């Protein structure tokens, strides 16, 4: 059994909002140089743009690709714990309510995925039920399950099968035909054509990609780690927590570099695709988890121990409205880059894409600060909450 956590002072834990804002910022930058641009970059003739394109692509992908979404998943699990624990203190069971909340998230994800194939909310809506299944287990049991999931059991299974069966062949491109259909509609189709194609074919492609790249088990494991962070009150400023996050930062920093280096040289030692593909994915997943730990613990330590807290504090409003920001950037990015809108994918290179992404971030950032001066939460956050606790007659559904 674990002790219930009773929040003190302000019920919102600001560092969680800061981390959430940091994650959404990273996701936004990745989307603008990759997903919205459709990999259709015009040939640069300026040496300076060739240089900046390369630097921006490598830097943004190194810092955020496969990491920003991990932070987002951790915080999704943490948010579930906060809501569940709050209701438990009141003598209520939040699990049925959260199951309904995930149904609502599924419909939100359907709308978002019709605008932007490649979104993450659909996976959250489907995998969120694992938290209902494990949330009454002991912390030790949850930690064991999370550890197994984060170690990519599917990839280990493929490696073992490949070692036992020399004839085993792996197809790592099962999602490719679906992405080709979606990308064609994004480049040439109307708004209605995109919505129809993206809603079905796009989700098949996206789910296939996430399954093939270890995101399914990894996300479920991260949800559980988020629950454990909540149970342990690790976001609060105490000497014990600072020591904990310092140890985490040191440990994951030491772990990251050899794993990252091994990933780069693995093809020199393994030539058989059936072994190389799952082994590479396994190492990339572990290096992403390690770097996520560097970012996660690093932001917490900088927030609590340095004068940069004031700078990071500015991200809190952006994080409080993460759902509104995430969905609105799908609509804005689609309008700017896809054929149904301005079709900028034909003209913008990586440098211009990142500048547009940063510009959209600042517009959203200013809107969040303005909106939260007179509202307790973002518009879509408010709508999701209201629908979660909807009254029908004298009963809650």
N, C-alpha and C positions, 0 to 999 in steps of 0.2 A: 504494500500500500504506500501511496505517496501523500504527503501533506498538501492540503489545499493552500493555494497562494492567495492572499488577500492584498490587493494593491494598496499602496499608500499614497496619499496626496492625489495628484492628477492621475486619473485612470489611464490615460494614454502614456505609453512609455516612449519618450521622444527618440531614443536611439533606434528603436525599431522603425519609426517613420523615416529617420535619416537613412538607414540602411535600405529601406524600401525605395526611397527616392533615388539613391545611388544606383540600385539595381535597374530601375525603370529607365534612368538616364543611359546606362550601359546598353540595355536592350534597344532603346531608341536609336542610338548611334550605330549599332550593328545592323538594324533593319534598314537604315537609310543608305548605307554603303553596300548592302548585300541584297536584301529582299526586295526593296522598292526599285532599285536600279536594274534588277533582273540580269545582272552580270553583262549588261549591254553597254559597255563603256566605249565612247568614241576614241579613236586613235589620237593620242596626244602628240602634238608636234613641238611643244615647249618643253625644254629640258627641266625647267623648274617644276612644271606640273607632273612630269614623269617621276621626279624625285619625291614630291609631296604625296602623290598617289601611293607610291610604294611605302613611304613612311607611315602614312595614315592607315592604310590597310593592315600592315603588319602590327602596328601599335594597338589599334582598336581591337583586332582579333586576339592578340596576345593578352590584352587586359580583360576583355569582356566576353569573348566567345566561349560558350560553355561554362561561364562563371556567373554572369549576371543573372541568368535564369536559376542557377543554383541558390543564390542568395534569396531570390524571389520565392523559391520553393521552401526554403528554410522558414521564411517569414509567414508563409501560408500555414505551415504546421504550427508555428508559434501563435498565430492569430486564432486558429482553432482551439488551442489549449486555453487561451485567455477567455474566449467565449464559453467554452465548456466548463471551465472552472468557475467562472462568474455565476453561471446557472446552478452549478452544483452547490455552491455556498448558499444559494437561496432554496436549496432542497429540490431543484428541478433537474430533469434529464435533458440535456441539450442535443443528444444524438439524433432523435427523430427530427428535430428542427434543422439540424445541420444537413441531414439527408435531403430535406426539402430545399435547403439553401443550395445544395449542389445541383439539384434539378434546375433551379433558376439559373445557376451559373452555366449549366449546359446550354440553355436557350440563349443566354448572353453570348456564349462561345460560338453558337451557330450563326448568330448575326455577325459577329466579328470575323469569323472564318470565311463568310461569304464576301467580305470586303478585303480580307487579307489572309490568303492561304499561308500557313506557316505559323499561326498563332499558337499560344501555349495553354490557353484557358480550357480548351476541350480536354486536354490531358488531365488537368487539375480536377475538372468536373467528374471525370471517370475514376481517377485514382483516389479522390478525396475520401471515398468510402473505406479505404484501408485504415484511415485514422479512427473511424467509428469502430472498426473491428479491434484495434489494439489499444485504444485510449484508457481502458480499465486494467490493462496489464501492468505489472511492476515495471519500474524504470529499467531494471536489469534485462527483463525480457524484451522490452522495446529496443534497447540498445543492441542486443544480440541480433534481432530481426533486421534492424537498420543496417548493422554492420554487414550482414550477409547480402542484403540488397545492394549496398554501395560497392561491394566487391564484384559486382556484375556476374551473378551465377549463370546467366544464359551464355555468356562468352566463355566462362570456364567449362561449361558443358560442351560447347563447340570445340574447344581446344582438346578436351579429353577424347571426344569422338574422333577428331582428326588424327590423334595419336594412335588410337586403336584401330582405325579403319583407313588404310592408305588410299582407298578409292573415294573417300568422302570429299565432296565438292560443296563449296559455299557460294551462294549468290548474294552478293552485297549490293546489287543494283535493282532489287525488286521494285523499288519505288520510282525508278527513273522514268518508265513510260507514263506514269500518272503525272509526274512533274512536267514532262514535255507537253502534255495536253493543257495543263494549267498555265504554263508560261506562254504558250501560244495565244490563249484567250486574254491573258494580261497584256500582251503586246498588240493584239489585233482586235479583240472583242469589245462589245458594248458593255455597259454597266450591268444590264440584265443577264447577258451571256456570262459575264464573270461570276455573278452571284450564283447562277445555276450550276456552273462548272465547279466553282470553288467549294460550294457547300457539300458536294458529294465527292467528286474526284479529288479536290484539294485536300479534304480531310483524310481520304484514303492515303494519298501521297504523304501527308504530314505524319499521320500515325505510323505508316510504314517506315518512314525515315527515323522517327523517334525509337521505334522498336529495334531497327537495325543498328542504331547508334547508342544503344544502352540507356536512353533517356527514361524509359518506363520504370525499370527497377531503381535507377538512380533517384528519380523524382520521389518515388514512394519512400525510399530510405531517408531522403532529405526532409520530407514531411515529418517523419518520426523524430529526427534529430531536432527539428523545431519544437516538437512537443517536449522533448527532454530539456531544451533550453528554457522553456517556460516553467517546467516543474522545478528546475534548479534555481530560478530567479537570477539567471546569469546576466541579464541585461541591466541590473541595478548596480550602482556604483558602491562597491565595498572593496576593502583591501583584498579579501579573499577572491573576489571575482576578477580584480585586476591581475592578481597573480595567475589565476586560471587562464585568462586570455593572453597573458604574456607567454605562458608555457605553450599554449596552442600556437601562437605566432611563431615561436622558435621552432617547434616540432614540425609544423607544416612547411616552413621555409627550408629546413634541412631536408625534408622528404621530397620537396618539389623538384629541385634541380637534378638529382640523379634519375628520377622517373622521367622527367622531361627530356633529358639527354638520351636515356635509353630508348625512348620512343623514336627519336631521330635516327638512331643507328640500327634499329631493329631490322630493317630490310637488308642490311649487310650480312645478317646472320641467319635469317629465315627467308627462304625463297618460295616455299610452298604457300599458295594463297589461302588454302583452308586453315593453315596455322597462323599466317601473317595477319590476316584481316581481324580475327577476334583478339589476337595478342596485341595488335596496335590499338584497337578500340579499348581494350582493357587498360592499357597504360595511359592512353589519352584521358580516359575517364578518371583514373586515379590522379593524374597530374592536374586535371581541372578541379577536382575536389580539393587537392592540396592548395592550389592557387586561390580557390574560393576561400579557403581558411585564412590565407594571407590577407586577402581583401577584407574579409569579415572581421577578423580579430584586429587587423590594422586600423580599420575605421573606428572600431570601438575604443581602442587605446588612444588614438589621436583625439577622439571626441572627449574622452574623460581626462586626458593627461596633458593636453597641449592647448595653446592659445588659439589653435585652429578650430576649436569647438564652435566659435561664433560663425565660422564659414560653413561648417557642416550643418549647423543649426538651420541654415537657410534652405536646406534640402527637405526639412521636415514637412512643410506644407505640400510640397510636390509629392512626397511619399504618402501623405494622408489621402491624397486624391489619385492614387496609383491606378485604380480601375478606370476612372474618367480619362486620365492621361494615356493609358495604354490603348483604350478603344478609340479615342479621338485621333491618336497618331496613325492608326490604321486607316481611318477615313481620310485624313489630310494627306498622308503619304500616297494612298491609292489615287486620290484626285490629282496630285502633283505629277505622279510618275506613270501611271497606267494609261492605256489607250483611251479608256472611257473619260479621262480627264484631260490634263494638259500634255500627257505623253512625254514628260521630260526625260524618261529613260534613254531616249534617242540621242540626247544632246549633252548629258551631264556625266562627267568623269567622277572619280572617287573624291577628289578634293572638293568639287562643287557639291556633291552629295552630302559630304560631312558638314559643309557650311550650312546647307539647307536644314540638316538634322539638328545642328546646334541652334539655328534660328527658331525652329519649331519648339525645341526645348525651352528656350527663353520666353517664347510667347506663352507656352503652357505654364511655365514657372510664374510669370507675372499674373496670369489669370488665377492660378491657385492662391497666391497671396491676396489678391483682391477678393476672390470668392469667400475665402475663409474668414475674412474680417466680419462678415455678416451671416455666415452659415457654419454649423458645427462640422459639416462634412461635405464632400463633393456631391454633385448632382446624381451621378450614377451610383455612388456609394449609398446615398440616401434612398434611392429607388430600390436598390438591392436589399437594404435593411428593412424598408417598409414592406416589401414583398415577402421577406423572410418571416416577419412577425404579423402577417396579415390576419385580420379578424373576420370571421364569417359567423354571423349570429353572435352567440355567446361563447363561441369556441375559437381557439387559435389554430391556424393551419400553417 
